[in-house]
């Protein structure tokens, strides 16, 4: 019996732990309203608030936690020492944070000072609760209420405990906790340490630090975005179709055909160090520029530009001489299409993203975006990725391939998926490099990898922005082996010497509002260098306090030229009608989806998809679906393999079916084959490092089954007609 005592004591100790303090008793407060004003209709503004708490000297402080949130942004100090800040997302007032502030407090009087910002005209409020527990069990509690002081004024030393705030007006209670437009919200049970900057610790440059010779960036941020608050107007669709984590260039879902981030001017900083002053390289006036990139030799800038009064972005090149503009920008693409995201290929061609496919994506039905190429001086664009979904932000890997963000918005299969994909410069041999091993299960509509701004390094690795910060790894590397850097980066570029150049927010997330930029200033106002191989990477500021927002930094220097890969496709067949390619699967049963009815699966049904060319003008969410053609069914060989000849440059998907033709498993992505291409796979969602389990598959020993429509094929609308909770009515239901 005595052996059970430790277990009993452990259970008793766990049960005795008090529940985490909630926000009850706190009230939403703000400054007093102007005469005749509405207490729930505040302008875009910054408010300073101060509260005081007396802590007894009888017993030492055992713990102290601050729960805090603000509609929309905040930064707080306690006794003049930096405590913490919001994460920069104005919509995260729904997610209060809990800080361990014990080390910032002392016996006697304590002062908390909060700088709070309202980024969109409308409701505004601060909610806070500070609980101090002494060793003897007594508590001291401070909640946000009418005893606080609040003002718009920004006076010297207002965060210091000895500052006299008696001339400030008392704060106004906007609503009790749980009421008003905010409802009941809760902080996490576990407190995070105070004093940590959202963008990580700051590095100090040694005297011999090698600053880049020059960098360029886009400033005066005017990116098209809309906060979640204030729905119901003409811009409501943006709250649904643009989901960028932390306002970064990560893509969980993004329907806008224009560049992810745009601004009014391109700036140069040279040498790229804190004591240099930026100069304007190009001024778009009332137009907009985006998608900034440098040529491989550093002698020109490529970017997307729409002049004032025009409707479409096109690709431009700005020649440079010694890092400065050597003439006006030259337009390289033309037409009634959006041409964005240019990058130079090793052979001198330029790859870019364009809506010139003329198709609409099947979910929300914005213009689809594929990759195209042009010559060094322009010319007729050539199709590279024949997709009717979204391919964005192409960059060139060290091995010569093109890596880009592929977003599959599949309404017909009730999901959205974002991956980092790569193709050869002729568009062949497509391969998912990051996100493949996410697994077959969605658990909901989305399986978004939330990746963007890929930045290839000369050593073969790739850095990219994620929902949580930055990631860096080798193409094809499992996600568990990636190195994650917890910096609040908006986008990232690689330097020739292996460092990362990133955009970061200032420490005070309300700074852009205080500087007069308001909600449109952009939340990234700082450029920094990061050594990804350091034991404890820390950003080293290159440019700080850019009040109107910046993004898209690039280094103006020659980089190692990647390998120039020759085309493996027959040139005489590309673009010709009636072309086909070959798809071979080593073993269809080699998959992470072990829940399918594999004992019943006998064949593979092959489907071809085509995007729509028309869309409704009466809805911002069209849900048009795609036109799906049933090409035919191929038996699975005894070893699990199959081989099919299918139309080239056509979206292909597979269904695993039983002997009666009923679908057991649907493939959740489109696959493409170019004219004359032979593609193969080991199995579904298998690690890139896996080798085929055997030699030549049986399906490769006989002619592939030709699944090319010779007569009018069976067609059907490949989408779900019901949106309200019935998202899993799949292809097979519509066939029947």
C-alpha positions as CSV (number, residue, x, y, z in Angstrom):
1,X,0.0,0.0,0.0
2,X,2.8,2.4,0.8
3,X,4.0,2.4,-2.9
4,X,0.8,4.2,-3.8
5,X,1.5,7.2,-1.6
6,X,3.7,9.1,-4.2
7,X,1.0,8.7,-6.8
8,X,-1.7,9.9,-4.4
9,X,0.4,12.9,-3.3
10,X,1.0,13.8,-7.0
11,X,-2.7,13.7,-7.8
12,X,-3.5,15.7,-4.7
13,X,-0.9,18.3,-5.7
14,X,-2.3,18.6,-9.2
15,X,-5.8,18.9,-7.9
16,X,-4.7,21.6,-5.5
17,X,-3.3,23.9,-8.1
18,X,-5.6,27.0,-8.5
19,X,-7.3,27.6,-11.8
20,X,-5.8,30.4,-13.9
21,X,-7.1,33.8,-13.2
22,X,-9.7,35.0,-15.8
23,X,-10.5,38.6,-16.9
24,X,-13.6,39.0,-14.7
25,X,-13.7,42.4,-13.0
26,X,-11.8,44.2,-15.8
27,X,-13.5,46.7,-18.0
28,X,-12.9,47.9,-21.5
29,X,-11.6,51.5,-21.2
30,X,-10.4,54.3,-23.6
31,X,-10.1,58.0,-23.5
32,X,-13.2,60.2,-22.9
33,X,-15.4,60.8,-25.9
34,X,-15.5,64.1,-27.7
35,X,-18.6,66.2,-27.2
36,X,-21.5,64.6,-28.9
37,X,-19.5,61.6,-29.9
38,X,-20.4,58.0,-29.9
39,X,-18.5,55.9,-27.3
40,X,-18.2,53.0,-29.8
41,X,-17.1,55.1,-32.7
42,X,-13.5,56.2,-32.2
43,X,-11.2,57.5,-34.9
44,X,-7.8,56.0,-35.9
45,X,-5.7,57.2,-33.0
46,X,-3.1,56.4,-30.3
47,X,-4.1,56.7,-26.6
48,X,-1.8,56.6,-23.6
49,X,-3.2,55.0,-20.4
50,X,-1.7,54.7,-16.9
51,X,-2.8,52.7,-13.9
52,X,-1.3,52.2,-10.4
53,X,-1.1,49.3,-8.0
54,X,0.2,49.3,-4.4
55,X,1.9,46.0,-3.3
56,X,2.3,45.3,0.4
57,X,5.8,45.2,1.9
58,X,4.8,42.6,4.5
59,X,5.6,39.6,2.3
60,X,7.7,39.0,-0.8
61,X,6.0,38.7,-4.2
62,X,5.4,35.0,-5.2
63,X,3.9,35.6,-8.6
64,X,2.5,38.4,-10.8
65,X,0.6,38.0,-14.0
66,X,-0.8,40.6,-16.4
67,X,-3.7,39.6,-18.8
68,X,-4.1,42.2,-21.5
69,X,-5.6,42.8,-24.9
70,X,-6.6,45.9,-26.9
71,X,-8.7,46.7,-29.9
72,X,-6.4,46.9,-31.8
73,X,-2.7,47.3,-30.7
74,X,-0.7,47.9,-27.5
75,X,2.7,48.1,-25.9
76,X,3.1,48.3,-22.1
77,X,5.8,49.1,-19.6
78,X,5.8,48.5,-15.8
79,X,7.8,50.9,-13.7
80,X,9.4,52.3,-16.8
81,X,10.7,48.9,-18.0
82,X,9.5,47.4,-21.3
83,X,7.0,44.6,-20.6
84,X,5.4,43.4,-23.8
85,X,3.3,44.2,-26.9
86,X,0.6,42.8,-29.1
87,X,1.7,40.6,-32.0
88,X,0.9,43.2,-34.6
89,X,-2.2,41.7,-36.0
90,X,-5.0,44.2,-35.4
91,X,-7.6,41.4,-35.3
92,X,-5.9,39.6,-32.4
93,X,-7.8,41.5,-29.8
94,X,-9.8,38.3,-29.6
95,X,-6.7,36.6,-28.2
96,X,-5.7,38.2,-24.9
97,X,-2.1,37.4,-23.8
98,X,-0.9,36.5,-20.3
99,X,2.5,37.9,-19.2
100,X,4.7,36.9,-16.2
101,X,5.6,40.3,-14.9
102,X,7.0,39.4,-11.4
103,X,10.5,40.7,-12.2
104,X,9.0,44.1,-13.2
105,X,7.2,44.7,-9.9
106,X,8.4,45.7,-6.4
107,X,6.9,46.4,-3.0
108,X,5.2,49.8,-2.8
109,X,3.6,51.7,-5.6
110,X,3.9,50.3,-9.2
111,X,2.9,52.0,-12.4
112,X,1.8,50.4,-15.6
113,X,1.8,52.6,-18.8
114,X,0.2,51.4,-22.0
115,X,0.4,52.9,-25.5
116,X,-2.7,51.7,-27.3
117,X,-3.7,52.2,-30.9
118,X,-7.0,52.0,-32.8
119,X,-6.1,51.1,-36.4
120,X,-9.6,51.4,-37.9
121,X,-12.3,53.9,-37.1
122,X,-14.9,52.3,-34.9
123,X,-14.9,50.5,-31.5
124,X,-11.7,50.9,-29.4
125,X,-10.8,49.7,-25.9
126,X,-8.1,48.3,-23.6
127,X,-8.8,45.4,-21.3
128,X,-6.2,44.5,-18.6
129,X,-6.0,42.7,-15.3
130,X,-2.8,42.5,-13.1
131,X,-2.8,40.0,-10.2
132,X,0.0,40.0,-7.7
133,X,0.2,37.1,-5.2
134,X,2.5,37.4,-2.1
135,X,4.2,34.5,-0.4
136,X,1.8,34.7,2.5
137,X,-1.1,34.2,0.1
138,X,-2.5,37.8,0.1
139,X,-3.2,39.4,-3.3
140,X,-3.2,42.8,-4.9
141,X,-5.3,43.2,-8.1
142,X,-5.4,46.0,-10.6
143,X,-8.1,46.0,-13.3
144,X,-8.7,48.4,-16.1
145,X,-11.5,50.7,-15.0
146,X,-12.5,54.4,-14.5
147,X,-9.7,55.0,-12.0
148,X,-7.1,54.9,-14.8
149,X,-5.9,58.0,-16.7
150,X,-6.1,58.3,-20.4
151,X,-5.0,60.9,-23.0
152,X,-4.0,61.4,-26.6
153,X,-1.0,63.6,-25.6
154,X,2.5,62.2,-26.1
155,X,4.7,63.8,-23.5
156,X,8.3,63.1,-22.5
157,X,8.8,60.4,-19.9
158,X,5.1,59.6,-19.6
159,X,5.9,55.9,-19.1
160,X,8.1,56.6,-16.0
161,X,6.7,55.9,-12.6
162,X,7.5,59.4,-11.3
163,X,5.6,61.1,-14.1
164,X,2.8,63.3,-12.8
165,X,-0.4,62.3,-14.7
166,X,-2.9,64.1,-12.5
167,X,-3.6,66.5,-15.3
168,X,-4.8,63.6,-17.5
169,X,-8.5,63.0,-17.8
170,X,-9.9,59.9,-16.2
171,X,-10.4,56.9,-18.5
172,X,-13.9,56.2,-19.8
173,X,-15.5,52.8,-19.4
174,X,-16.6,51.7,-22.8
175,X,-18.1,48.3,-21.7
176,X,-17.7,45.8,-18.9
177,X,-15.8,42.6,-19.6
178,X,-18.0,40.2,-21.7
179,X,-20.2,43.0,-23.1
180,X,-20.0,45.5,-25.9
181,X,-18.9,44.5,-29.4
182,X,-16.2,42.2,-27.9
183,X,-18.0,39.5,-25.9
184,X,-16.3,37.1,-23.6
185,X,-12.7,36.3,-24.4
186,X,-10.0,34.5,-22.4
187,X,-6.2,34.5,-22.1
188,X,-4.2,31.3,-22.2
189,X,-3.6,29.5,-18.9
190,X,0.2,29.7,-19.2
191,X,2.0,33.0,-18.9
192,X,4.8,34.1,-21.3
193,X,7.8,36.0,-20.0
194,X,7.6,39.7,-20.0
195,X,10.3,41.9,-21.6
196,X,10.5,39.9,-24.9
197,X,10.2,41.9,-28.1
198,X,7.9,40.4,-30.7
199,X,10.7,40.6,-33.3
200,X,13.2,38.8,-31.1
201,X,16.4,40.1,-29.4
202,X,18.4,42.7,-31.1
203,X,22.0,42.0,-32.2
204,X,24.9,44.4,-32.0
205,X,27.3,44.8,-35.0
206,X,31.0,44.3,-34.3
207,X,33.4,47.0,-35.5
208,X,34.4,44.9,-38.6
209,X,30.9,43.9,-39.5
210,X,30.5,43.4,-43.3
211,X,27.5,45.5,-44.2
212,X,26.0,45.0,-47.7
213,X,27.2,47.4,-50.3
214,X,23.6,48.5,-51.1
215,X,20.0,47.2,-50.8
216,X,16.8,48.3,-52.4
217,X,13.3,48.1,-50.9
218,X,9.7,49.3,-51.6
219,X,8.5,52.0,-49.3
220,X,5.4,54.0,-48.6
221,X,3.3,50.8,-48.3
222,X,-0.1,51.0,-49.9
223,X,-0.9,47.3,-50.0
224,X,-4.5,46.4,-50.6
225,X,-5.8,44.9,-47.4
226,X,-8.7,45.2,-45.1
227,X,-9.0,44.6,-41.3
228,X,-11.6,42.1,-40.2
229,X,-13.6,44.8,-38.5
230,X,-16.0,46.9,-40.5
231,X,-17.5,44.3,-42.8
232,X,-20.5,45.0,-44.9
233,X,-19.1,47.6,-47.3
234,X,-17.9,47.5,-50.9
235,X,-14.6,45.9,-49.7
236,X,-16.1,43.0,-47.8
237,X,-14.7,40.4,-50.1
238,X,-11.2,41.3,-49.0
239,X,-11.9,40.0,-45.5
240,X,-12.7,36.6,-47.0
241,X,-10.2,36.3,-49.8
242,X,-7.0,37.7,-48.3
243,X,-5.7,35.8,-45.3
244,X,-2.1,36.8,-44.7
245,X,-0.7,35.8,-41.3
246,X,0.7,38.8,-39.4
247,X,0.2,40.9,-42.6
248,X,3.2,39.0,-44.0
249,X,3.7,37.6,-47.4
250,X,2.8,34.1,-46.3
251,X,-0.1,32.6,-48.4
252,X,-2.7,30.6,-46.5
253,X,-5.2,31.8,-49.1
254,X,-5.0,34.8,-51.4
255,X,-7.2,35.6,-54.3
256,X,-5.9,39.1,-55.2
257,X,-4.4,39.0,-58.7
258,X,-2.2,42.0,-58.1
259,X,1.1,41.7,-56.1
260,X,0.8,40.7,-52.4
261,X,2.5,43.9,-51.3
262,X,2.8,47.2,-53.1
263,X,4.1,50.7,-52.4
264,X,4.6,54.1,-54.0
265,X,8.4,54.3,-54.3
266,X,11.5,52.1,-54.7
267,X,14.4,53.2,-52.4
268,X,18.1,52.5,-52.3
269,X,20.2,52.3,-49.1
270,X,23.9,52.3,-49.7
271,X,26.0,51.4,-47.9
272,X,23.3,49.3,-46.2
273,X,24.0,50.3,-42.6
274,X,22.1,52.3,-39.9
275,X,24.0,55.6,-40.5
276,X,23.0,55.8,-44.2
277,X,20.1,57.7,-45.6
278,X,17.7,56.1,-48.2
279,X,17.3,57.7,-51.6
280,X,14.6,57.3,-54.1
281,X,15.3,55.1,-57.1
282,X,11.9,55.3,-58.7
283,X,8.7,57.2,-57.8
284,X,5.4,55.7,-58.9
285,X,3.5,58.8,-57.9
286,X,-0.2,57.8,-57.6
287,X,0.6,54.5,-59.2
288,X,2.0,51.4,-57.4
289,X,5.0,49.2,-57.5
290,X,5.5,45.6,-56.1
291,X,7.3,42.3,-56.6
292,X,10.8,43.8,-56.4
293,X,13.7,41.6,-57.6
294,X,17.4,42.2,-58.6
295,X,19.0,40.6,-61.7
296,X,21.6,37.9,-61.0
297,X,24.5,40.3,-61.7
298,X,22.9,43.1,-59.7
299,X,22.9,45.6,-62.6
300,X,19.1,46.0,-62.8
301,X,15.9,45.8,-60.8
302,X,12.8,44.0,-62.0
303,X,9.4,44.9,-60.6
304,X,5.7,45.1,-61.2
305,X,4.2,48.6,-61.9
306,X,0.8,50.1,-62.6
307,X,1.0,53.8,-63.5
308,X,-1.7,56.1,-62.2
309,X,-4.9,55.8,-64.2
310,X,-4.1,52.4,-65.6
311,X,-5.7,49.1,-64.6
312,X,-3.0,46.4,-64.9
313,X,0.4,45.7,-63.4
314,X,3.1,44.8,-65.9
315,X,6.8,43.8,-65.6
316,X,9.4,46.6,-65.8
317,X,13.2,46.7,-65.6
318,X,15.2,49.6,-64.2
319,X,18.8,49.6,-65.2
320,X,21.4,50.5,-62.6
321,X,24.9,52.0,-62.7
322,X,26.8,51.7,-59.4
323,X,23.6,51.0,-57.6
324,X,21.7,54.0,-59.0
325,X,19.2,54.4,-61.7
326,X,20.8,54.6,-65.1
327,X,17.7,55.6,-67.0
328,X,13.9,55.3,-66.9
329,X,12.3,51.9,-66.3
330,X,11.6,49.9,-69.4
331,X,8.2,48.1,-69.8
332,X,8.7,44.4,-70.7
333,X,5.1,43.0,-70.8
334,X,1.9,44.4,-72.2
335,X,-1.8,43.6,-72.4
336,X,-4.9,43.4,-70.3
337,X,-3.4,41.1,-67.8
338,X,-1.7,41.4,-64.4
339,X,2.0,40.5,-64.8
340,X,3.7,40.3,-61.4
341,X,6.6,38.6,-59.5
342,X,9.4,38.7,-62.0
343,X,12.7,36.9,-61.5
344,X,15.7,36.4,-63.8
345,X,16.6,32.8,-64.9
346,X,20.2,31.6,-65.4
347,X,19.8,31.7,-69.2
348,X,18.7,35.4,-69.2
349,X,14.9,34.8,-69.6
350,X,12.5,36.3,-67.1
351,X,9.9,34.2,-65.3
352,X,6.9,35.9,-63.9
353,X,3.3,35.3,-62.7
354,X,0.4,36.3,-64.9
355,X,-3.3,36.2,-65.2
356,X,-3.0,35.9,-69.0
357,X,-4.3,32.3,-69.0
358,X,-7.7,33.9,-69.2
359,X,-9.2,31.4,-66.7
360,X,-10.9,31.9,-63.3
361,X,-10.0,29.8,-60.3
362,X,-12.6,27.4,-59.2
363,X,-13.3,28.5,-55.6
364,X,-13.8,32.2,-55.4
365,X,-13.3,32.7,-59.1
366,X,-10.7,35.5,-59.2
367,X,-8.3,35.4,-62.2
368,X,-6.1,32.3,-62.1
369,X,-2.3,32.9,-62.1
370,X,0.3,30.8,-63.9
371,X,4.0,31.1,-64.6
372,X,5.2,32.5,-67.9
373,X,8.6,33.4,-69.4
374,X,9.8,36.2,-71.7
375,X,13.2,37.0,-73.2
376,X,15.7,39.3,-71.6
377,X,14.2,42.2,-73.4
378,X,10.6,41.1,-73.4
379,X,8.8,39.4,-76.3
380,X,5.9,37.0,-76.5
381,X,5.2,35.3,-73.2
382,X,5.6,31.6,-73.1
383,X,3.4,29.4,-70.8
384,X,5.4,27.5,-68.1
385,X,2.7,26.2,-65.7
386,X,-0.6,25.5,-67.3
387,X,-2.7,25.9,-64.2
388,X,-6.1,27.4,-63.4
389,X,-5.2,27.9,-59.8
390,X,-2.5,30.2,-58.3
391,X,1.3,30.1,-58.8
392,X,3.1,33.0,-57.2
393,X,6.5,34.4,-56.3
394,X,8.9,32.4,-58.5
395,X,12.5,32.3,-57.5
396,X,15.5,30.4,-58.9
397,X,17.1,27.7,-56.8
398,X,20.8,27.1,-56.7
399,X,20.2,23.9,-58.8
400,X,18.5,26.0,-61.6
401,X,15.0,25.0,-60.9
402,X,12.2,27.5,-60.2
403,X,10.5,27.4,-56.7
404,X,7.2,29.1,-56.2
405,X,4.2,29.3,-54.0
406,X,1.3,27.1,-55.3
407,X,-2.1,27.7,-53.9
408,X,-4.8,25.1,-54.8
409,X,-8.3,26.6,-53.9
410,X,-10.3,23.5,-54.7
411,X,-14.0,24.1,-54.1
412,X,-14.9,20.9,-55.8
413,X,-13.1,19.0,-53.0
414,X,-13.8,21.4,-50.2
415,X,-10.3,22.5,-49.3
416,X,-7.5,25.0,-49.8
417,X,-3.8,23.9,-49.9
418,X,-0.6,26.0,-50.0
419,X,2.7,24.4,-50.9
420,X,6.2,25.4,-52.1
421,X,6.5,23.7,-55.5
422,X,9.4,23.6,-58.0
423,X,9.6,23.0,-61.7
424,X,12.5,22.9,-64.2
425,X,12.8,26.0,-66.4
426,X,10.8,24.3,-69.1
427,X,7.9,23.7,-66.7
428,X,8.5,19.9,-66.4
429,X,9.2,17.6,-63.5
430,X,7.0,19.4,-61.0
431,X,7.8,18.6,-57.4
432,X,6.5,19.8,-54.1
433,X,9.5,20.8,-51.9
434,X,7.9,22.0,-48.7
435,X,4.6,20.9,-47.2
436,X,4.3,17.5,-49.0
437,X,4.3,15.5,-45.7
438,X,1.4,17.4,-44.2
439,X,-0.5,14.2,-44.6
440,X,-3.8,13.3,-46.2
441,X,-6.2,14.4,-43.5
442,X,-7.5,18.0,-43.4
443,X,-9.7,18.0,-40.3
444,X,-11.6,20.9,-42.0
445,X,-11.6,22.8,-45.2
446,X,-8.0,24.0,-45.2
447,X,-4.6,22.4,-45.2
448,X,-2.7,25.6,-45.7
449,X,1.0,25.5,-45.3
450,X,1.1,29.3,-44.9
451,X,4.3,29.8,-46.8
452,X,5.6,32.7,-48.9
453,X,8.4,34.9,-50.0
454,X,10.8,32.0,-50.9
455,X,14.5,33.1,-50.7
456,X,16.9,30.6,-52.2
457,X,20.5,30.6,-50.8
458,X,23.5,29.8,-52.8
459,X,24.2,26.7,-50.8
460,X,20.9,25.1,-51.9
461,X,18.8,25.9,-48.9
462,X,15.6,28.0,-49.0
463,X,14.3,30.5,-46.4
464,X,10.7,31.4,-46.5
465,X,8.1,33.2,-44.4
466,X,5.6,31.1,-42.4
467,X,2.6,31.9,-40.2
468,X,4.9,31.8,-37.2
469,X,8.0,33.7,-38.5
470,X,10.8,32.3,-40.7
471,X,11.8,28.8,-41.8
472,X,14.9,27.5,-43.5
473,X,15.8,24.1,-44.9
474,X,16.8,22.0,-47.9
475,X,14.2,21.3,-50.7
476,X,12.4,18.1,-50.0
477,X,13.4,18.1,-46.3
478,X,10.7,16.9,-43.9
479,X,9.1,19.6,-41.9
480,X,10.4,18.3,-38.6
481,X,14.0,19.0,-39.8
482,X,13.4,22.6,-40.8
483,X,15.0,25.3,-38.7
484,X,12.4,27.8,-37.5
485,X,13.4,31.3,-36.6
486,X,10.8,33.0,-34.4
487,X,11.1,36.5,-36.0
488,X,8.0,38.4,-37.0
489,X,9.2,38.8,-40.6
490,X,7.0,40.2,-43.3
491,X,9.2,38.9,-46.1
492,X,12.8,37.7,-46.7
493,X,15.6,37.8,-49.2
494,X,19.0,36.0,-49.3
495,X,22.3,37.9,-49.4
496,X,25.2,36.5,-51.6
497,X,27.1,35.6,-48.4
498,X,24.3,33.5,-46.9
499,X,22.6,36.0,-44.6
500,X,18.9,36.8,-44.6
501,X,17.6,40.3,-45.2
502,X,14.1,40.6,-43.6
503,X,11.5,43.2,-42.9
504,X,10.4,43.5,-39.3
505,X,8.0,45.6,-37.3
506,X,9.3,48.2,-34.9
507,X,9.2,47.2,-31.2
508,X,6.2,49.5,-30.6
509,X,3.5,48.0,-32.8
510,X,1.5,51.3,-32.6
511,X,4.4,53.3,-33.9
512,X,3.1,53.6,-37.4
513,X,-0.2,55.1,-36.2
514,X,1.7,57.5,-33.9
515,X,3.8,58.7,-36.8
516,X,0.7,59.7,-38.8
517,X,0.6,56.7,-41.1
518,X,-2.7,55.4,-39.6
519,X,-4.0,52.0,-40.5
520,X,-2.5,52.2,-44.0
521,X,1.1,52.7,-42.9
522,X,2.0,49.0,-43.0
523,X,3.2,47.2,-39.9
524,X,6.7,46.6,-41.1
525,X,9.0,49.6,-40.6
526,X,12.4,48.0,-40.1
527,X,15.0,46.1,-42.2
528,X,17.4,43.8,-40.5
529,X,20.1,41.1,-41.3
530,X,20.0,37.7,-39.7
531,X,22.6,35.0,-39.7
532,X,20.6,31.8,-40.0
533,X,23.5,29.6,-38.9
534,X,24.2,31.4,-35.7
535,X,23.6,29.4,-32.5
536,X,21.1,32.0,-31.4
537,X,20.2,34.1,-34.4
538,X,19.3,37.7,-33.7
539,X,18.3,40.5,-36.1
540,X,20.8,43.3,-36.7
541,X,19.0,46.5,-37.8
542,X,20.0,48.0,-41.1
543,X,17.2,50.6,-41.3
544,X,14.7,51.6,-38.5
545,X,11.7,53.7,-38.0
546,X,10.4,53.9,-41.6
547,X,7.0,55.4,-40.6
548,X,5.1,54.7,-43.8
549,X,5.9,51.0,-44.1
550,X,8.3,49.0,-46.2
551,X,8.7,45.6,-47.7
552,X,10.3,43.5,-50.5
553,X,14.0,44.2,-49.7
554,X,16.7,42.9,-52.1
555,X,20.5,43.1,-52.1
556,X,22.1,45.1,-55.0
557,X,25.0,42.8,-55.6
558,X,25.9,39.9,-58.0
559,X,25.0,36.5,-56.7
560,X,26.3,33.1,-57.8
561,X,24.6,32.2,-61.1
562,X,22.5,29.0,-60.7
563,X,22.9,26.1,-63.0
564,X,21.3,26.6,-66.4
565,X,19.2,23.5,-66.9
566,X,18.5,22.4,-70.5
567,X,15.0,21.6,-71.6
568,X,14.1,17.9,-71.6
569,X,10.9,18.5,-73.7
570,X,10.6,18.2,-77.5
571,X,10.5,21.8,-78.7
572,X,8.4,20.9,-81.8
573,X,5.6,19.5,-79.6
574,X,5.2,22.4,-77.1
575,X,2.1,24.4,-77.6
576,X,0.8,22.2,-80.4
577,X,-2.7,20.8,-80.2
578,X,-3.4,17.2,-79.2
579,X,-0.2,16.6,-77.3
580,X,0.2,14.1,-74.5
581,X,2.5,13.0,-71.8
582,X,3.0,9.9,-69.7
583,X,2.3,9.4,-65.9
584,X,3.6,6.3,-64.1
585,X,2.9,5.5,-60.4
586,X,5.2,2.9,-58.7
587,X,2.7,1.8,-56.1
588,X,-0.6,3.5,-55.6
589,X,-1.0,1.8,-52.2
590,X,2.2,3.3,-50.9
591,X,0.4,6.2,-49.2
592,X,0.0,7.9,-45.9
593,X,-3.8,7.5,-46.2
594,X,-4.2,4.2,-44.6
595,X,-7.9,4.8,-43.8
596,X,-9.1,4.2,-47.3
597,X,-10.7,0.9,-48.3
598,X,-7.6,-0.5,-50.0
599,X,-9.0,-4.1,-50.0
600,X,-11.7,-2.9,-52.3
601,X,-9.7,-0.6,-54.6
602,X,-9.2,-2.2,-58.0
603,X,-8.6,0.7,-60.4
604,X,-7.8,4.4,-60.9
605,X,-10.3,6.7,-62.5
606,X,-8.5,9.6,-64.3
607,X,-10.2,13.0,-64.4
608,X,-9.2,16.2,-66.3
609,X,-10.1,19.6,-65.1
610,X,-10.6,22.9,-66.9
611,X,-11.0,26.4,-65.4
612,X,-14.0,28.6,-66.2
613,X,-13.7,31.5,-68.6
614,X,-16.8,33.3,-67.3
615,X,-17.8,34.4,-63.8
616,X,-20.7,36.1,-62.1
617,X,-20.5,39.8,-61.7
618,X,-23.0,39.8,-58.8
619,X,-21.0,38.0,-56.1
620,X,-17.5,38.3,-54.7
621,X,-17.6,34.6,-53.8
622,X,-18.7,32.7,-56.9
623,X,-18.0,29.1,-56.2
624,X,-18.0,28.3,-59.9
625,X,-16.1,25.0,-59.7
626,X,-14.4,23.6,-62.7
627,X,-15.4,21.6,-65.8
628,X,-14.4,18.0,-65.2
629,X,-14.0,15.4,-67.9
630,X,-13.8,11.7,-67.1
631,X,-10.9,10.4,-69.2
632,X,-11.3,6.8,-68.3
633,X,-10.3,4.1,-65.8
634,X,-7.0,2.1,-65.6
635,X,-6.7,-1.2,-63.7
636,X,-4.1,-1.3,-60.9
637,X,-1.4,-3.9,-61.6
638,X,-0.7,-6.6,-59.0
639,X,2.3,-4.6,-57.7
640,X,0.1,-1.5,-57.2
641,X,1.5,0.4,-60.3
642,X,-0.3,2.0,-63.2
643,X,0.7,4.0,-66.2
644,X,-1.5,6.4,-68.3
645,X,-1.0,8.6,-71.3
646,X,-3.0,11.8,-70.8
647,X,-3.5,15.2,-72.4
648,X,-0.5,17.5,-72.0
649,X,-0.8,20.9,-70.2
650,X,-4.1,19.7,-68.6
651,X,-5.0,19.5,-64.9
652,X,-5.2,15.8,-64.0
653,X,-6.6,14.2,-60.8
654,X,-7.1,10.6,-59.8
655,X,-9.8,8.6,-57.9
656,X,-9.1,5.2,-56.4
657,X,-12.3,3.2,-57.2
658,X,-13.6,-0.3,-56.4
659,X,-14.7,-2.9,-58.8
660,X,-18.1,-1.2,-59.3
661,X,-16.5,2.2,-60.0
662,X,-17.3,3.7,-56.6
663,X,-14.8,6.2,-55.3
664,X,-12.9,5.1,-52.2
665,X,-10.3,7.9,-52.3
666,X,-9.9,11.2,-54.1
667,X,-6.6,12.9,-54.9
668,X,-6.5,16.3,-53.3
669,X,-4.4,18.2,-55.8
670,X,-4.0,18.6,-59.6
671,X,-1.0,17.2,-61.4
672,X,0.3,18.3,-64.8
673,X,2.4,16.7,-67.6
674,X,3.9,18.7,-70.4
675,X,4.0,17.6,-74.1
676,X,6.3,14.6,-74.5
677,X,7.1,14.5,-70.7
678,X,7.4,11.3,-68.8
679,X,6.6,11.7,-65.1
680,X,6.6,9.2,-62.3
681,X,6.0,9.0,-58.5
682,X,6.9,6.5,-55.8
683,X,3.5,6.8,-54.0
684,X,1.2,9.4,-52.5
685,X,2.6,11.8,-49.9
686,X,5.9,9.8,-49.6
687,X,9.1,11.5,-48.3
688,X,11.4,12.7,-51.0
689,X,14.2,10.5,-49.6
690,X,12.3,7.3,-50.2
691,X,13.6,5.0,-52.9
692,X,11.2,2.8,-55.0
693,X,10.6,-0.5,-53.2
694,X,11.5,-2.6,-56.2
695,X,12.8,-2.3,-59.8
696,X,10.8,-1.6,-62.9
697,X,7.0,-1.6,-62.1
698,X,4.8,-4.0,-64.0
699,X,2.9,-1.1,-65.6
700,X,6.1,0.0,-67.2
701,X,6.5,-3.3,-69.1
702,X,3.4,-2.8,-71.2
703,X,2.2,0.1,-73.2
704,X,0.5,2.8,-71.1
705,X,-3.2,3.1,-71.3
706,X,-4.1,6.0,-73.6
707,X,-6.8,8.1,-71.9
708,X,-7.3,10.8,-74.5
709,X,-10.9,11.8,-75.5
710,X,-11.5,10.5,-79.0
711,X,-15.3,11.3,-78.9
712,X,-17.4,13.6,-76.8
713,X,-16.4,12.6,-73.2
714,X,-18.6,12.5,-70.1
715,X,-18.5,15.9,-68.5
716,X,-19.9,17.2,-65.2
717,X,-19.6,20.3,-63.0
718,X,-16.9,19.4,-60.5
719,X,-17.9,21.4,-57.5
720,X,-20.1,21.4,-54.5
721,X,-23.3,23.4,-55.0
722,X,-24.0,23.8,-51.3
723,X,-21.8,25.9,-49.2
724,X,-23.5,25.8,-45.8
725,X,-21.7,23.0,-44.0
726,X,-21.8,20.4,-46.8
727,X,-18.3,20.9,-48.1
728,X,-17.5,17.2,-48.6
729,X,-19.9,16.4,-51.4
730,X,-17.1,15.2,-53.7
731,X,-16.6,14.5,-57.4
732,X,-18.3,11.1,-57.3
733,X,-21.6,12.5,-56.1
734,X,-21.8,14.7,-59.1
735,X,-20.9,11.9,-61.5
736,X,-23.8,10.0,-60.2
